[in-house]
Amino acid sequence: QEQQQLLQHLPYWLLHAALNSSRYAMADKLKHRSLQLLCLHGHGSSGETLCKQFEASLFRSLAAPVPENTEEGIDVQCRCIDAPFSEPSRHKHGRQWWRYDNDGTGDRPQDWAEAEVAATRLAEELATAPVPCDGVLGFSQGAEMVHALAVLAHRDDPRFGNGSRLPRFGISLSGAVNPGHFEAPGCGGPPLGCQGPHAPPYKRELRLPMLFMADFVGDKWYSTQRFMETLALYKDVTQVRHSEGHTVPSPAAGPQAITAVRDFLVRFCAEGHG
């Protein structure tokens, strides 16, 4: 009942470690404190849908303690928010962070003003969160938003500059950096992947620690090349490959994937907010 009341007061929150009521009762006995994640859904989806997807995802497995240490279960609290623009073509209440070009089949924003609105929305959510966010997680187009945050912070965008509540890490699920960041007016340089000078960031310049999870072979929405180009931008990146396609990975991704995710998150459990 206590868990249900909490969920009523915090819409779009999913407490992964609270999915089992007995585990919820033990939450205050965990060795590490809770991690706070701001979660961004994919194109045409919603925050509510993403939270429901987490119920059967690999991340639910993190609530269970590892066999050799019963105090190492990870308590992750997720706040799933809606994108600013409507996209009801597949779902009545679907949302999008921006429209894609080429009538929705392209890779870049149709209107960069929408991408700027989306970035501002993300900055506002980080600044006004009731509890500072440790990390930002995104799936698909939401993952593009996570990479946009890292790129804009690197470029000293005032929305993500000094004094802002920047997250300490990012999680990218089946998504990649948008190539338009390197082609926008004022940035200069040829399209990404072509010869000539480019706007930053360059390889290994993005310092935001990143957990990067994707099906590099069978994603179908993002190519292997886009995944590899995105990985190359980060100095501190944990790569987790799976074979589940374009999806929020399930526990079937395997024990090695679960261990890699756990090891990545434990780094920040122990560090605290400071």
C-alpha positions, -999 to 999 in steps of 0.1 A, spaced: 0 0 0 29 24 8 44 17 -26 11 23 -43 7 57 -26 42 67 -37 34 59 -73 2 79 -71 21 110 -59 49 106 -85 33 99 -119 57 83 -144 80 71 -117 90 34 -117 110 21 -87 129 -8 -100 140 -20 -66 105 -16 -53 89 -40 -78 91 -67 -52 73 -56 -20 97 -75 3 127 -59 -15 110 -25 -11 109 -31 27 147 -37 26 155 -6 5 169 14 34 192 -15 42 210 -13 9 247 -6 10 244 21 -17 218 49 -20 192 51 -47 202 63 -82 179 89 -98 174 86 -135 155 109 -159 142 87 -187 134 98 -223 111 77 -245 114 70 -282 97 85 -312 59 81 -311 59 67 -276 54 83 -241 68 84 -207 41 61 -194 49 35 -221 86 36 -214 80 30 -177 58 0 -185 86 -14 -208 110 -12 -178 88 -37 -159 101 -65 -181 135 -51 -189 170 -60 -179 171 -31 -155 145 -49 -132 171 -76 -126 194 -50 -109 171 -49 -79 181 -84 -69 213 -88 -49 241 -107 -65 245 -142 -49 278 -135 -31 268 -102 -16 232 -97 -4 238 -59 1 247 -51 -35 212 -48 -50 209 -15 -68 179 7 -61 171 28 -93 144 53 -93 132 64 -128 112 95 -137 99 90 -173 87 122 -189 69 131 -222 85 147 -252 72 182 -261 55 174 -294 26 152 -304 31 122 -327 -2 102 -329 5 82 -361 10 49 -342 -4 57 -307 -32 81 -298 -11 97 -270 23 93 -288 49 120 -284 82 130 -302 112 151 -294 112 164 -330 99 155 -364 123 137 -387 130 150 -422 120 132 -454 84 128 -442 95 111 -411 119 86 -427 151 106 -424 177 108 -397 178 145 -390 152 169 -375 128 184 -400 130 217 -381 159 224 -358 138 248 -338 120 217 -325 153 201 -315 161 233 -297 128 232 -279 134 196 -269 169 205 -256 155 233 -235 128 210 -221 155 186 -211 175 213 -194 144 225 -175 136 190 -163 172 186 -150 171 220 -133 137 216 -116 139 179 -106 128 175 -70 159 154 -65 191 160 -86 193 134 -114 223 111 -113 218 100 -149 198 105 -180 185 74 -199 171 74 -234 156 49 -258 158 54 -296 150 91 -302 153 96 -265 188 82 -267 196 108 -294 185 134 -268 210 119 -243 238 123 -269 226 158 -277 230 167 -240 266 154 -241 274 173 -273 258 206 -262 275 204 -228 309 199 -246 301 230 -267 294 250 -236 258 255 -244 245 278 -216 216 254 -209 240 227 -199 270 248 -187 284 257 -154 258 259 -126 234 236 -144 224 203 -129 242 181 -154 239 144 -149 269 123 -139 263 97 -166 242 88 -195 225 55 -207 218 50 -244 194 23 -254 192 16 -292 202 51 -302 230 72 -317 242 108 -319 222 128 -345 244 136 -375 227 170 -378 247 182 -348 277 183 -372 259 199 -401 238 227 -385 244 263 -397 273 279 -379 290 247 -370 309 244 -403 325 214 -419 312 187 -443 287 161 -432 299 135 -407 319 108 -423 332 130 -452 367 145 -456 374 180 -443 373 199 -410 345 192 -386 329 209 -357 337 194 -323 334 171 -305 361 149 -320 369 113 -311 371 106 -274 363 142 -264 329 137 -248 336 132 -210 301 122 -199 304 85 -188 281 66 -211 265 31 -209 259 22 -245 235 -7 -252 225 -18 -287 220 -46 -311 248 -37 -335 236 -62 -362 199 -64 -360 187 -29 -348 172 -20 -383 167 17 -372 203 25 -366 232 12 -387 263 -3 -372 283 26 -386 262 51 -366 266 32 -334 304 30 -339 307 67 -348 288 75 -316 309 52 -294 341 68 -308 331 103 -294 332 92 -258 362 90 -235 345 68 -209 321 44 -225 308 10 -214 296 -10 -244 270 -37 -240 259 -56 -271 228 -77 -273 207 -94 -300 172 -83 -292 168 -57 -320 155 -22 -315 142 -25 -280 147 -19 -243 168 -50 -235 152 -78 -214 169 -101 -189 173 -125 -219 202 -103 -230 222 -125 -206 241 -125 -174 272 -108 -189 250 -78 -200 234 -76 -166 268 -77 -149 282 -50 -172 252 -27 -164 255 -34 -127 292 -27 -127 286 6 -145 259 18 -122 277 7 -90 304 33 -97 279 61 -92 260 45 -63 292 47 -43 301 82 -53 270 101 -40 257 134 -54 289 154 -49 
